[in-house]
Amino acid sequence: MVNGAITTGAILLFVALGSAAMSNALQHYLGRGEQIDQALVIALLLNIALILIGWRHNRLLLREVDVRAAAEERAHQLAAKDPLTGFLNRRSLAETGAKMFGQATGFGQATGRQTAMALLLLDLDYFKMVNDLHGHATGDALLKAVAREIAEAMPPFAVAARLGGDEFACAFPFDPMLPAQVEQVAEAIVTRLARPFHADGLHLHISASVGIARSDTGCAGFDALMRSADTAMYAAKNAGRNRFAWFDQSMERELKARNDLETELRNAIPNGEIVPYFEQQVDLVSGRITGFEVLARWAHPTRGMISPSVFIPIAEQTGLISDLSMSLMQQAFHAARDWDAGLSLSVNFSPLQFRDAWMAQKVIKVLTETGFPANRLEIEITETALIDNLALTQSIVGSLKNQGVRIALDDFGTGFSALAHLRALPFDHVKIDRSLIMSIERSAESTAIVTAITRLGESLNLPITAEGIEDIRIEERLRMLGCAMGQGHLYGQPMSVANTRRLLAERRLLQKPAAGIAAVSGTDTRRSA
């Protein structure tokens, strides 16, 4: 402002001096005898210099203003958009979404025509595995490719956002009488993201779980719409992934019930409500009990016995699975300390537990505290644990094997690259998945797979256990195939600590208190349960 005032003054002074100088010069050239006033000329030249200096300074100031404006615009863009994908970020989506929500509501009220806003939230399935296996650079390249596919699938008037990590959102107005329009967008996104991606020279496979919410279902605002879409997205993920799901009120009730159960589970583990049940494992030739698989049961004080299929997924999702497993082992080891020394305990570990570098130390700590022999413990591993992080799993297994713990590959025959996995770890035992055993009588393919696994076990000197034996004919067939051990409801339902102890007492498979010498029984338990 000061510079502008000085420049303006200089121009006015230039006009005055210039007028006087021109008059003086004219008089001189007309020969009227007046000399050119040198002081006036010098003042005029200085004035011109002042004007030029002011003009240059003004240009510099204007350039600085432009630079600052551009910097502010870039800062605004960075604050408003995700730098990786160019989509809106979470904060900008909240602002833009709130405006779109209000416009959709206001348009309908003003015109009498129905209109609504759709919000799609999507989460990439298996993205973490890509990140862990191939690194963040590959993960970023994949996210850019995903963003391009989402942009291609969106209607032209939609807004897209990356909420963080591998979560994206898409919002747009639609005719509430035509929800199929929204489903077409969701289906296009799911289909596009299920195709193989090429990033950093790799062929990558992921998918997407999409939740859809609409503003005309009683949502108070955009925040409520976000919560509804998020609930629907998790419903799609729990239903099997690679799909979309519309939000409905039943999901909210299920979510509340699930959250209530999670709260109760956090208290149930330290309170000892999760108790071990034992399923018999028998020698298929002699029929004698060789050990038990430890199964988790929740003895809820008001709901009764809760199935592990209900609370185990919650424990895995909330990170409680390790505490639950250690508590279960501690109870089982205490119960089995005076069982026959030939009886083993098998404990099935979640793949998530093999992401914990201290897992082996935790198991050894429980063995030490309870005095249970390590050579009577068998840890069951599924192939998923090997896929997630093979190097860490190998390290954990190595530590356990050094203490004498045995390792079994569980659910064999249903995963990918099973033969390669048999070579990845020093397994002591292989268990055939129950789905194959239960269908062996009616499926030639299942029979062929079970036969092949049994022959493979013989060649590798690995004992084979068949899970899910429920029929005497299946047992006989497995015995003829050379399967060593079996377990299933043919030998009885899983039993509580007290009932297991009663059975072992009947079979004389409890150590004598005085001598601590285990009796060995060859009694056939096939009819005992």
One Martini backbone bead per residue (centre of mass of N, CA, C, O) as a GRO file, in nm:
protein
  529
    1MET     BB    1   0.059   0.061  -0.022
    2VAL     BB    2   0.304   0.252   0.004
    3ASN     BB    3   0.415   0.196  -0.279
    4GLY     BB    4   0.164   0.306  -0.428
    5ALA     BB    5   0.179   0.598  -0.318
    6ILE     BB    6   0.459   0.666  -0.426
    7THR     BB    7   0.398   0.617  -0.723
    8THR     BB    8   0.169   0.821  -0.750
    9GLY     BB    9   0.336   1.070  -0.664
   10ALA     BB   10   0.549   1.043  -0.889
   11ILE     BB   11   0.352   1.087  -1.123
   12LEU     BB   12   0.249   1.365  -1.041
   13LEU     BB   13   0.531   1.494  -1.039
   14PHE     BB   14   0.590   1.435  -1.336
   15VAL     BB   15   0.369   1.608  -1.453
   16ALA     BB   16   0.466   1.878  -1.334
   17LEU     BB   17   0.763   1.871  -1.433
   18GLY     BB   18   0.703   1.820  -1.729
   19SER     BB   19   0.549   2.079  -1.780
   20ALA     BB   20   0.778   2.277  -1.700
   21ALA     BB   21   0.996   2.164  -1.891
   22MET     BB   22   0.845   2.204  -2.158
   23SER     BB   23   0.808   2.512  -2.131
   24ASN     BB   24   1.111   2.582  -2.112
   25ALA     BB   25   1.198   2.451  -2.380
   26LEU     BB   26   1.012   2.612  -2.570
   27GLN     BB   27   1.124   2.892  -2.507
   28HIS     BB   28   1.409   2.830  -2.606
   29TYR     BB   29   1.338   2.739  -2.909
   30LEU     BB   30   1.188   3.028  -2.969
   31GLY     BB   31   1.395   3.257  -2.867
   32ARG     BB   32   1.337   3.395  -2.567
   33GLY     BB   33   1.613   3.346  -2.385
   34GLU     BB   34   1.568   3.094  -2.227
   35GLN     BB   35   1.701   2.877  -2.015
   36ILE     BB   36   1.762   2.568  -1.928
   37ASP     BB   37   1.663   2.402  -1.644
   38GLN     BB   38   1.870   2.185  -1.488
   39ALA     BB   39   1.718   2.118  -1.226
   40LEU     BB   40   1.458   2.031  -1.368
   41VAL     BB   41   1.580   1.796  -1.526
   42ILE     BB   42   1.691   1.637  -1.291
   43ALA     BB   43   1.419   1.603  -1.146
   44LEU     BB   44   1.288   1.449  -1.379
   45LEU     BB   45   1.484   1.209  -1.388
   46LEU     BB   46   1.441   1.122  -1.097
   47ASN     BB   47   1.140   1.071  -1.130
   48ILE     BB   48   1.166   0.851  -1.340
   49ALA     BB   49   1.330   0.660  -1.163
   50LEU     BB   50   1.114   0.632  -0.943
   51ILE     BB   51   0.903   0.505  -1.124
   52LEU     BB   52   1.067   0.254  -1.212
   53ILE     BB   53   1.114   0.145  -0.931
   54GLY     BB   54   0.814   0.117  -0.855
   55TRP     BB   55   0.737  -0.070  -1.089
   56ARG     BB   56   0.930  -0.302  -1.021
   57HIS     BB   57   0.825  -0.347  -0.733
   58ASN     BB   58   0.539  -0.418  -0.818
   59ARG     BB   59   0.613  -0.670  -0.980
   60LEU     BB   60   0.738  -0.825  -0.746
   61LEU     BB   61   0.486  -0.827  -0.571
   62LEU     BB   62   0.299  -0.970  -0.772
   63ARG     BB   63   0.471  -1.226  -0.792
   64GLU     BB   64   0.457  -1.299  -0.490
   65VAL     BB   65   0.152  -1.327  -0.484
   66ASP     BB   66   0.138  -1.556  -0.691
   67VAL     BB   67   0.315  -1.755  -0.536
   68ARG     BB   68   0.141  -1.764  -0.280
   69ALA     BB   69  -0.119  -1.854  -0.416
   70ALA     BB   70  -0.003  -2.119  -0.528
   71ALA     BB   71   0.083  -2.234  -0.254
   72GLU     BB   72  -0.200  -2.231  -0.129
   73GLU     BB   73  -0.325  -2.416  -0.340
   74ARG     BB   74  -0.139  -2.656  -0.286
   75ALA     BB   75  -0.209  -2.684   0.013
   76HIS     BB   76  -0.507  -2.732  -0.035
   77GLN     BB   77  -0.473  -2.986  -0.204
   78LEU     BB   78  -0.317  -3.149   0.013
   79ALA     BB   79  -0.550  -3.120   0.230
   80ALA     BB   80  -0.785  -3.247   0.028
   81LYS     BB   81  -0.583  -3.468  -0.086
   82ASP     BB   82  -0.461  -3.759  -0.200
   83PRO     BB   83  -0.135  -3.802  -0.307
   84LEU     BB   84  -0.157  -4.088  -0.449
   85THR     BB   85  -0.462  -4.066  -0.610
   86GLY     BB   86  -0.633  -3.774  -0.598
   87PHE     BB   87  -0.828  -3.805  -0.398
   88LEU     BB   88  -1.008  -3.758  -0.153
   89ASN     BB   89  -1.015  -3.713   0.171
   90ARG     BB   90  -1.171  -3.750   0.462
   91ARG     BB   91  -1.229  -3.450   0.520
   92SER     BB   92  -1.340  -3.375   0.237
   93LEU     BB   93  -1.568  -3.578   0.233
   94ALA     BB   94  -1.724  -3.461   0.468
   95GLU     BB   95  -1.781  -3.189   0.330
   96THR     BB   96  -1.894  -3.285   0.055
   97GLY     BB   97  -2.104  -3.486   0.168
   98ALA     BB   98  -2.273  -3.279   0.327
   99LYS     BB   99  -2.357  -3.116   0.080
  100MET     BB  100  -2.486  -3.348  -0.081
  101PHE     BB  101  -2.693  -3.422   0.132
  102GLY     BB  102  -2.835  -3.144   0.141
  103GLN     BB  103  -2.908  -3.127  -0.163
  104ALA     BB  104  -3.080  -3.383  -0.180
  105THR     BB  105  -3.286  -3.291   0.032
  106GLY     BB  106  -3.357  -3.002  -0.078
  107PHE     BB  107  -3.454  -3.085  -0.364
  108GLY     BB  108  -3.696  -3.254  -0.275
  109GLN     BB  109  -3.842  -3.031  -0.112
  110ALA     BB  110  -3.858  -2.810  -0.349
  111THR     BB  111  -3.980  -3.015  -0.595
  112GLY     BB  112  -4.100  -3.313  -0.507
  113ARG     BB  113  -3.861  -3.479  -0.586
  114GLN     BB  114  -3.696  -3.762  -0.572
  115THR     BB  115  -3.397  -3.795  -0.367
  116ALA     BB  116  -3.058  -3.934  -0.330
  117MET     BB  117  -2.784  -4.074  -0.146
  118ALA     BB  118  -2.488  -4.253  -0.221
  119LEU     BB  119  -2.274  -4.481  -0.028
  120LEU     BB  120  -1.947  -4.616  -0.086
  121LEU     BB  121  -1.769  -4.871   0.086
  122LEU     BB  122  -1.425  -4.988   0.054
  123ASP     BB  123  -1.238  -5.297   0.095
  124LEU     BB  124  -0.948  -5.458   0.065
  125ASP     BB  125  -0.865  -5.776  -0.016
  126TYR     BB  126  -0.542  -5.881   0.073
  127PHE     BB  127  -0.348  -5.630   0.089
  128LYS     BB  128  -0.155  -5.695   0.326
  129MET     BB  129  -0.016  -5.929   0.184
  130VAL     BB  130   0.114  -5.761  -0.037
  131ASN     BB  131   0.272  -5.570   0.147
  132ASP     BB  132   0.435  -5.793   0.300
  133LEU     BB  133   0.560  -5.943   0.044
  134HIS     BB  134   0.637  -5.660  -0.154
  135GLY     BB  135   0.577  -5.392  -0.032
  136HIS     BB  136   0.501  -5.050  -0.042
  137ALA     BB  137   0.552  -4.986  -0.339
  138THR     BB  138   0.356  -5.198  -0.448
  139GLY     BB  139   0.114  -5.101  -0.288
  140ASP     BB  140   0.099  -4.819  -0.418
  141ALA     BB  141   0.065  -4.916  -0.710
  142LEU     BB  142  -0.201  -5.063  -0.652
  143LEU     BB  143  -0.366  -4.818  -0.550
  144LYS     BB  144  -0.356  -4.665  -0.816
  145ALA     BB  145  -0.499  -4.882  -0.986
  146VAL     BB  146  -0.757  -4.885  -0.819
  147ALA     BB  147  -0.835  -4.588  -0.863
  148ARG     BB  148  -0.876  -4.614  -1.168
  149GLU     BB  149  -1.108  -4.820  -1.154
  150ILE     BB  150  -1.302  -4.652  -0.987
  151ALA     BB  151  -1.320  -4.409  -1.181
  152GLU     BB  152  -1.440  -4.582  -1.417
  153ALA     BB  153  -1.706  -4.681  -1.248
  154MET     BB  154  -1.801  -4.405  -1.209
  155PRO     BB  155  -1.994  -4.160  -1.218
  156PRO     BB  156  -1.952  -3.830  -1.327
  157PHE     BB  157  -2.099  -3.708  -1.039
  158ALA     BB  158  -1.888  -3.825  -0.859
  159VAL     BB  159  -1.717  -3.897  -0.553
  160ALA     BB  160  -1.382  -3.961  -0.440
  161ALA     BB  161  -1.211  -4.158  -0.177
  162ARG     BB  162  -0.940  -4.180   0.054
  163LEU     BB  163  -0.933  -4.289   0.395
  164GLY     BB  164  -0.712  -4.506   0.411
  165GLY     BB  165  -0.514  -4.722   0.305
  166ASP     BB  166  -0.770  -4.961   0.176
  167GLU     BB  167  -0.984  -4.721   0.179
  168PHE     BB  168  -1.293  -4.638   0.011
  169ALA     BB  169  -1.501  -4.385  -0.163
  170CYS     BB  170  -1.848  -4.332  -0.292
  171ALA     BB  171  -2.045  -4.046  -0.415
  172PHE     BB  172  -2.404  -4.010  -0.509
  173PRO     BB  173  -2.674  -3.928  -0.677
  174PHE     BB  174  -3.020  -4.065  -0.682
  175ASP     BB  175  -3.286  -4.259  -0.768
  176PRO     BB  176  -3.482  -4.424  -0.537
  177MET     BB  177  -3.639  -4.596  -0.771
  178LEU     BB  178  -3.318  -4.676  -0.875
  179PRO     BB  179  -3.105  -4.889  -0.724
  180ALA     BB  180  -2.963  -5.028  -0.969
  181GLN     BB  181  -2.760  -4.804  -1.024
  182VAL     BB  182  -2.588  -4.861  -0.773
  183GLU     BB  183  -2.532  -5.164  -0.824
  184GLN     BB  184  -2.373  -5.123  -1.086
  185VAL     BB  185  -2.137  -4.980  -0.955
  186ALA     BB  186  -2.063  -5.196  -0.746
  187GLU     BB  187  -2.024  -5.429  -0.951
  188ALA     BB  188  -1.799  -5.292  -1.113
  189ILE     BB  189  -1.594  -5.273  -0.885
  190VAL     BB  190  -1.578  -5.571  -0.808
  191THR     BB  191  -1.496  -5.675  -1.089
  192ARG     BB  192  -1.239  -5.504  -1.137
  193LEU     BB  193  -1.090  -5.595  -0.855
  194ALA     BB  194  -1.080  -5.913  -0.941
  195ARG     BB  195  -0.870  -5.856  -1.125
  196PRO     BB  196  -0.573  -5.861  -1.239
  197PHE     BB  197  -0.273  -5.708  -1.143
  198HIS     BB  198  -0.015  -5.469  -1.254
  199ALA     BB  199   0.279  -5.442  -1.041
  200ASP     BB  200   0.604  -5.425  -1.057
  201GLY     BB  201   0.585  -5.697  -1.243
  202LEU     BB  202   0.321  -5.805  -1.108
  203HIS     BB  203   0.078  -6.049  -1.017
  204LEU     BB  204  -0.225  -5.941  -0.869
  205HIS     BB  205  -0.459  -6.047  -0.604
  206ILE     BB  206  -0.781  -5.919  -0.541
  207SER     BB  207  -1.048  -5.754  -0.358
  208ALA     BB  208  -1.391  -5.643  -0.269
  209SER     BB  209  -1.569  -5.477  -0.005
  210VAL     BB  210  -1.911  -5.353  -0.020
  211GLY     BB  211  -2.083  -5.071   0.115
  212ILE     BB  212  -2.434  -4.962   0.127
  213ALA     BB  213  -2.582  -4.632   0.149
  214ARG     BB  214  -2.882  -4.435   0.218
  215SER     BB  215  -3.038  -4.123   0.290
  216ASP     BB  216  -3.363  -4.241   0.286
  217THR     BB  217  -3.323  -4.418   0.589
  218GLY     BB  218  -3.290  -4.206   0.845
  219CYS     BB  219  -3.059  -4.020   0.808
  220ALA     BB  220  -2.925  -3.739   0.970
  221GLY     BB  221  -2.640  -3.771   0.813
  222PHE     BB  222  -2.330  -3.828   0.694
  223ASP     BB  223  -2.220  -3.982   0.938
  224ALA     BB  224  -2.447  -4.196   0.941
  225LEU     BB  225  -2.390  -4.297   0.654
  226MET     BB  226  -2.105  -4.400   0.714
  227ARG     BB  227  -2.181  -4.609   0.930
  228SER     BB  228  -2.365  -4.778   0.749
  229ALA     BB  229  -2.157  -4.849   0.528
  230ASP     BB  230  -1.956  -4.985   0.722
  231THR     BB  231  -2.143  -5.210   0.816
  232ALA     BB  232  -2.193  -5.329   0.529
  233MET     BB  233  -1.899  -5.394   0.464
  234TYR     BB  234  -1.861  -5.607   0.693
  235ALA     BB  235  -2.084  -5.790   0.590
  236ALA     BB  236  -1.948  -5.858   0.322
  237LYS     BB  237  -1.692  -5.979   0.446
  238ASN     BB  238  -1.840  -6.201   0.624
  239ALA     BB  239  -1.983  -6.330   0.352
  240GLY     BB  240  -1.682  -6.358   0.166
  241ARG     BB  241  -1.634  -6.142  -0.013
  242ASN     BB  242  -1.647  -6.012  -0.318
  243ARG     BB  243  -1.878  -5.785  -0.245
  244PHE     BB  244  -2.207  -5.654  -0.186
  245ALA     BB  245  -2.393  -5.440   0.057
  246TRP     BB  246  -2.675  -5.347   0.209
  247PHE     BB  247  -2.813  -5.158   0.435
  248ASP     BB  248  -2.955  -5.265   0.752
  249GLN     BB  249  -3.090  -5.287   1.067
  250SER     BB  250  -2.986  -5.574   1.134
  251MET     BB  251  -2.686  -5.500   1.133
  252GLU     BB  252  -2.694  -5.320   1.381
  253ARG     BB  253  -2.785  -5.542   1.574
  254GLU     BB  254  -2.546  -5.731   1.520
  255LEU     BB  255  -2.328  -5.532   1.606
  256LYS     BB  256  -2.421  -5.503   1.896
  257ALA     BB  257  -2.401  -5.802   1.969
  258ARG     BB  258  -2.101  -5.824   1.904
  259ASN     BB  259  -2.002  -5.604   2.106
  260ASP     BB  260  -2.114  -5.742   2.356
  261LEU     BB  261  -1.948  -6.004   2.322
  262GLU     BB  262  -1.673  -5.872   2.335
  263THR     BB  263  -1.697  -5.761   2.622
  264GLU     BB  264  -1.743  -6.043   2.753
  265LEU     BB  265  -1.480  -6.177   2.650
  266ARG     BB  266  -1.276  -5.997   2.806
  267ASN     BB  267  -1.383  -6.130   3.082
  268ALA     BB  268  -1.384  -6.443   3.030
  269ILE     BB  269  -1.085  -6.515   3.018
  270PRO     BB  270  -0.988  -6.432   3.312
  271ASN     BB  271  -1.247  -6.597   3.441
  272GLY     BB  272  -1.261  -6.894   3.301
  273GLU     BB  273  -1.501  -6.947   3.074
  274ILE     BB  274  -1.286  -7.066   2.893
  275VAL     BB  275  -1.296  -7.407   2.812
  276PRO     BB  276  -1.190  -7.731   2.796
  277TYR     BB  277  -1.220  -7.970   2.541
  278PHE     BB  278  -1.224  -8.330   2.449
  279GLU     BB  279  -1.096  -8.508   2.166
  280GLN     BB  280  -1.057  -8.804   2.043
  281GLN     BB  281  -0.766  -9.006   1.971
  282VAL     BB  282  -0.712  -9.290   1.754
  283ASP     BB  283  -0.621  -9.609   1.688
  284LEU     BB  284  -0.721  -9.789   1.404
  285VAL     BB  285  -0.616 -10.072   1.495
  286SER     BB  286  -0.658 -10.087   1.827
  287GLY     BB  287  -0.849  -9.837   1.958
  288ARG     BB  288  -0.673  -9.660   2.116
  289ILE     BB  289  -0.584  -9.401   2.303
  290THR     BB  290  -0.354  -9.120   2.215
  291GLY     BB  291  -0.547  -8.860   2.245
  292PHE     BB  292  -0.617  -8.496   2.234
  293GLU     BB  293  -0.824  -8.239   2.140
  294VAL     BB  294  -0.836  -7.899   2.199
  295LEU     BB  295  -1.134  -7.729   2.291
  296ALA     BB  296  -1.340  -7.451   2.279
  297ARG     BB  297  -1.550  -7.327   2.553
  298TRP     BB  298  -1.834  -7.125   2.651
  299ALA     BB  299  -1.929  -7.072   2.988
  300HIS     BB  300  -2.196  -6.901   3.018
  301PRO     BB  301  -2.383  -6.773   3.279
  302THR     BB  302  -2.655  -6.711   3.075
  303ARG     BB  303  -2.616  -6.857   2.774
  304GLY     BB  304  -2.424  -7.074   2.804
  305MET     BB  305  -2.307  -7.259   2.554
  306ILE     BB  306  -2.056  -7.147   2.332
  307SER     BB  307  -1.952  -7.147   2.025
  308PRO     BB  308  -1.654  -7.109   1.854
  309SER     BB  309  -1.786  -6.987   1.589
  310VAL     BB  310  -1.853  -6.718   1.749
  311PHE     BB  311  -1.575  -6.629   1.928
  312ILE     BB  312  -1.316  -6.667   1.757
  313PRO     BB  313  -1.345  -6.436   1.547
  314ILE     BB  314  -1.343  -6.215   1.765
  315ALA     BB  315  -1.064  -6.280   1.883
  316GLU     BB  316  -0.912  -6.224   1.617
  317GLN     BB  317  -1.013  -5.927   1.561
  318THR     BB  318  -0.917  -5.823   1.872
  319GLY     BB  319  -0.651  -5.986   1.984
  320LEU     BB  320  -0.747  -6.240   2.192
  321ILE     BB  321  -0.631  -6.520   2.100
  322SER     BB  322  -0.380  -6.553   2.276
  323ASP     BB  323  -0.510  -6.542   2.557
  324LEU     BB  324  -0.704  -6.773   2.507
  325SER     BB  325  -0.495  -6.995   2.443
  326MET     BB  326  -0.331  -6.982   2.708
  327SER     BB  327  -0.567  -7.042   2.899
  328LEU     BB  328  -0.643  -7.314   2.776
  329MET     BB  329  -0.371  -7.458   2.817
  330GLN     BB  330  -0.347  -7.429   3.120
  331GLN     BB  331  -0.597  -7.601   3.184
  332ALA     BB  332  -0.519  -7.857   3.022
  333PHE     BB  333  -0.245  -7.916   3.161
  334HIS     BB  334  -0.353  -7.952   3.444
  335ALA     BB  335  -0.550  -8.190   3.371
  336ALA     BB  336  -0.301  -8.376   3.216
  337ARG     BB  337  -0.060  -8.447   3.412
  338ASP     BB  338  -0.196  -8.748   3.517
  339TRP     BB  339  -0.184  -8.875   3.266
  340ASP     BB  340  -0.090  -9.069   3.048
  341ALA     BB  341   0.223  -9.047   2.896
  342GLY     BB  342   0.093  -9.130   2.598
  343LEU     BB  343  -0.076  -8.872   2.608
  344SER     BB  344  -0.186  -8.624   2.398
  345LEU     BB  345  -0.191  -8.270   2.298
  346SER     BB  346  -0.397  -8.078   2.082
  347VAL     BB  347  -0.334  -7.747   1.937
  348ASN     BB  348  -0.505  -7.493   1.777
  349PHE     BB  349  -0.375  -7.241   1.576
  350SER     BB  350  -0.381  -6.934   1.474
  351PRO     BB  351  -0.244  -6.752   1.224
  352LEU     BB  352  -0.215  -6.490   1.401
  353GLN     BB  353  -0.005  -6.613   1.608
  354PHE     BB  354   0.234  -6.616   1.379
  355ARG     BB  355   0.285  -6.288   1.422
  356ASP     BB  356   0.416  -6.366   1.697
  357ALA     BB  357   0.744  -6.367   1.805
  358TRP     BB  358   0.651  -6.472   2.120
  359MET     BB  359   0.496  -6.744   2.112
  360ALA     BB  360   0.697  -6.960   2.206
  361GLN     BB  361   0.747  -6.835   2.489
  362LYS     BB  362   0.455  -6.861   2.586
  363VAL     BB  363   0.436  -7.168   2.572
  364ILE     BB  364   0.678  -7.235   2.754
  365LYS     BB  365   0.567  -7.092   3.004
  366VAL     BB  366   0.321  -7.279   3.041
  367LEU     BB  367   0.476  -7.542   3.066
  368THR     BB  368   0.640  -7.459   3.317
  369GLU     BB  369   0.405  -7.380   3.514
  370THR     BB  370   0.257  -7.678   3.481
  371GLY     BB  371   0.455  -7.931   3.405
  372PHE     BB  372   0.426  -7.996   3.108
  373PRO     BB  373   0.522  -8.196   2.866
  374ALA     BB  374   0.639  -8.116   2.555
  375ASN     BB  375   0.611  -8.411   2.414
  376ARG     BB  376   0.274  -8.389   2.459
  377LEU     BB  377   0.278  -8.159   2.248
  378GLU     BB  378   0.057  -8.036   1.980
  379ILE     BB  379   0.083  -7.824   1.704
  380GLU     BB  380  -0.157  -7.675   1.494
  381ILE     BB  381  -0.126  -7.605   1.141
  382THR     BB  382  -0.212  -7.403   0.893
  383GLU     BB  383  -0.154  -7.287   0.573
  384THR     BB  384  -0.202  -6.986   0.633
  385ALA     BB  385   0.050  -6.943   0.812
  386LEU     BB  386   0.251  -6.982   0.573
  387ILE     BB  387   0.152  -6.752   0.388
  388ASP     BB  388   0.175  -6.501   0.568
  389ASN     BB  389   0.465  -6.606   0.742
  390LEU     BB  390   0.712  -6.814   0.700
  391ALA     BB  391   0.963  -6.715   0.853
  392LEU     BB  392   0.828  -6.681   1.132
  393THR     BB  393   0.713  -6.966   1.154
  394GLN     BB  394   0.988  -7.112   1.145
  395SER     BB  395   1.098  -6.981   1.404
  396ILE     BB  396   0.881  -7.081   1.600
  397VAL     BB  397   0.901  -7.383   1.540
  398GLY     BB  398   1.198  -7.415   1.615
  399SER     BB  399   1.163  -7.343   1.917
  400LEU     BB  400   0.960  -7.572   1.983
  401LYS     BB  401   1.129  -7.817   1.886
  402ASN     BB  402   1.365  -7.770   2.090
  403GLN     BB  403   1.150  -7.853   2.335
  404GLY     BB  404   0.961  -8.106   2.194
  405VAL     BB  405   0.753  -8.004   2.016
  406ARG     BB  406   0.494  -8.080   1.812
  407ILE     BB  407   0.399  -8.084   1.452
  408ALA     BB  408   0.099  -8.003   1.268
  409LEU     BB  409  -0.087  -8.045   0.972
  410ASP     BB  410  -0.377  -7.889   0.901
  411ASP     BB  411  -0.615  -7.939   0.665
  412PHE     BB  412  -0.531  -8.133   0.455
  413GLY     BB  413  -0.628  -8.078   0.101
  414THR     BB  414  -0.750  -7.754   0.088
  415GLY     BB  415  -0.515  -7.604  -0.007
  416PHE     BB  416  -0.219  -7.451  -0.115
  417SER     BB  417   0.070  -7.595  -0.181
  418ALA     BB  418   0.103  -7.853   0.008
  419LEU     BB  419   0.376  -7.983  -0.068
  420ALA     BB  420   0.551  -7.737  -0.006
  421HIS     BB  421   0.467  -7.723   0.299
  422LEU     BB  422   0.594  -7.994   0.387
  423ARG     BB  423   0.893  -7.866   0.335
  424ALA     BB  424   0.892  -7.601   0.525
  425LEU     BB  425   0.843  -7.805   0.770
  426PRO     BB  426   0.893  -8.014   1.063
  427PHE     BB  427   0.681  -8.244   1.053
  428ASP     BB  428   0.498  -8.505   1.254
  429HIS     BB  429   0.208  -8.441   1.120
  430VAL     BB  430  -0.109  -8.528   0.954
  431LYS     BB  431  -0.428  -8.372   0.869
  432ILE     BB  432  -0.730  -8.456   0.747
  433ASP     BB  433  -0.989  -8.316   0.632
  434ARG     BB  434  -1.323  -8.358   0.708
  435SER     BB  435  -1.453  -8.313   0.425
  436LEU     BB  436  -1.315  -8.564   0.298
  437ILE     BB  437  -1.410  -8.786   0.494
  438MET     BB  438  -1.729  -8.735   0.477
  439SER     BB  439  -1.707  -8.789   0.137
  440ILE     BB  440  -1.580  -9.078   0.071
  441GLU     BB  441  -1.851  -9.245  -0.001
  442ARG     BB  442  -1.953  -9.021  -0.248
  443SER     BB  443  -1.644  -8.952  -0.342
  444ALA     BB  444  -1.393  -9.016  -0.563
  445GLU     BB  445  -1.213  -8.770  -0.515
  446SER     BB  446  -1.179  -8.799  -0.208
  447THR     BB  447  -1.057  -9.080  -0.218
  448ALA     BB  448  -0.808  -9.005  -0.387
  449ILE     BB  449  -0.690  -8.796  -0.190
  450VAL     BB  450  -0.665  -8.974   0.060
  451THR     BB  451  -0.483  -9.185  -0.070
  452ALA     BB  452  -0.252  -8.992  -0.145
  453ILE     BB  453  -0.190  -8.894   0.143
  454THR     BB  454  -0.125  -9.169   0.264
  455ARG     BB  455   0.110  -9.235   0.076
  456LEU     BB  456   0.275  -8.985   0.145
  457GLY     BB  457   0.310  -9.048   0.446
  458GLU     BB  458   0.468  -9.308   0.405
  459SER     BB  459   0.709  -9.185   0.239
  460LEU     BB  460   0.761  -8.958   0.486
  461ASN     BB  461   0.697  -9.065   0.773
  462LEU     BB  462   0.384  -8.964   0.825
  463PRO     BB  463   0.140  -8.941   1.020
  464ILE     BB  464  -0.218  -9.004   0.986
  465THR     BB  465  -0.510  -8.802   1.036
  466ALA     BB  466  -0.861  -8.844   1.062
  467GLU     BB  467  -1.122  -8.633   1.031
  468GLY     BB  468  -1.465  -8.691   1.084
  469ILE     BB  469  -1.550  -8.963   1.214
  470GLU     BB  470  -1.898  -9.123   1.188
  471ASP     BB  471  -1.830  -9.410   1.053
  472ILE     BB  472  -1.751  -9.745   1.037
  473ARG     BB  473  -1.692  -9.755   0.728
  474ILE     BB  474  -1.485  -9.530   0.719
  475GLU     BB  475  -1.288  -9.657   0.916
  476GLU     BB  476  -1.233  -9.913   0.747
  477ARG     BB  477  -1.126  -9.768   0.496
  478LEU     BB  478  -0.889  -9.622   0.633
  479ARG     BB  479  -0.746  -9.874   0.732
  480MET     BB  480  -0.697  -9.992   0.445
  481LEU     BB  481  -0.524  -9.730   0.354
  482GLY     BB  482  -0.330  -9.664   0.626
  483CYS     BB  483  -0.448  -9.510   0.847
  484ALA     BB  484  -0.355  -9.441   1.173
  485MET     BB  485  -0.560  -9.206   1.261
  486GLY     BB  486  -0.852  -9.085   1.458
  487GLN     BB  487  -1.142  -8.857   1.451
  488GLY     BB  488  -1.470  -8.833   1.610
  489HIS     BB  489  -1.807  -8.915   1.676
  490LEU     BB  490  -1.761  -9.221   1.693
  491TYR     BB  491  -1.590  -9.164   1.982
  492GLY     BB  492  -1.727  -8.898   2.057
  493GLN     BB  493  -1.781  -8.632   2.220
  494PRO     BB  494  -1.680  -8.369   2.349
  495MET     BB  495  -1.518  -8.320   2.669
  496SER     BB  496  -1.487  -8.258   2.971
  497VAL     BB  497  -1.278  -8.282   3.225
  498ALA     BB  498  -1.447  -8.477   3.399
  499ASN     BB  499  -1.527  -8.684   3.172
  500THR     BB  500  -1.240  -8.752   3.086
  501ARG     BB  501  -1.147  -8.861   3.359
  502ARG     BB  502  -1.354  -9.087   3.374
  503LEU     BB  503  -1.263  -9.240   3.122
  504LEU     BB  504  -0.964  -9.286   3.211
  505ALA     BB  505  -1.029  -9.445   3.462
  506GLU     BB  506  -1.170  -9.680   3.312
  507ARG     BB  507  -0.895  -9.722   3.127
  508ARG     BB  508  -0.635  -9.681   3.296
  509LEU     BB  509  -0.514  -9.355   3.223
  510LEU     BB  510  -0.398  -9.303   3.514
  511GLN     BB  511  -0.186  -9.204   3.729
  512LYS     BB  512  -0.027  -9.301   3.999
  513PRO     BB  513   0.033  -9.122   4.278
  514ALA     BB  514   0.282  -9.273   4.385
  515ALA     BB  515   0.448  -9.371   4.119
  516GLY     BB  516   0.365  -9.246   3.833
  517ILE     BB  517   0.253  -9.492   3.665
  518ALA     BB  518   0.153  -9.576   3.360
  519ALA     BB  519  -0.104  -9.714   3.211
  520VAL     BB  520  -0.171  -9.959   2.961
  521SER     BB  521  -0.418  -9.947   2.705
  522GLY     BB  522  -0.614 -10.158   2.462
  523THR     BB  523  -0.883 -10.044   2.466
  524ASP     BB  524  -1.171 -10.015   2.292
  525THR     BB  525  -1.341  -9.694   2.214
  526ARG     BB  526  -1.562  -9.715   1.991
  527ARG     BB  527  -1.813  -9.781   2.216
  528SER     BB  528  -1.772  -9.573   2.473
  529ALA     BB  529  -1.931  -9.289   2.408
   0.00000   0.00000   0.00000
